[in-house]
Amino acid sequence: MEKSGYDAHRETLLALPKGKIIAIFDKTDPRKVRDVLGDHVILVSGSPNSLLIGGTPQKVDDYMKSMLNDCKDGGMMIYLGADGGISGDARPENVKALIVAVEVWEVLGRGFR
């Protein structure tokens, strides 16, 4: 993912009350945000449009499982098309795979560690 204009300000969110901030970094790997902010914020992320457009349902599932496993601690909201909404060019089978992955891995992922 490309670097967002907000990356330089991630650490400043630590000055705000823990657990009261919803952080959306649309062009930053959510793992990097979680590494810096830990469980201080509720992280909003999802599948990048490039994956929804050019990937496969299996790649979408793999990405979501990995991201949820790595980032869910501290609170997380999934935003479909996290980098600007779902593109009109997204493959319908990949959008469906994203929704199914969130449903499946949200339930099964409760035991992730």
C-alpha angles and dihedrals in degrees: 000000000000122000116268125223088239097058093093090058100051094103092052089068088068088073090064124082114287115252094009099091128081108207121202115187103173099182101033128090102254089223090064091051091049091047091057101035102030111187092335093104139033102246122220117201144128143166117324115244090239088067093045090050102040106018134083130246089255092053090049090051092047092049094049094046091051095044094048091047092051101038113027097091109098094029132297139201122198115225113193109233092010093191097062110325126295110314119236085234094061113120109248092225090056093050089051090048090052092053093045091047092054091049094047100039094042089060099035093037094067087089095048118125 
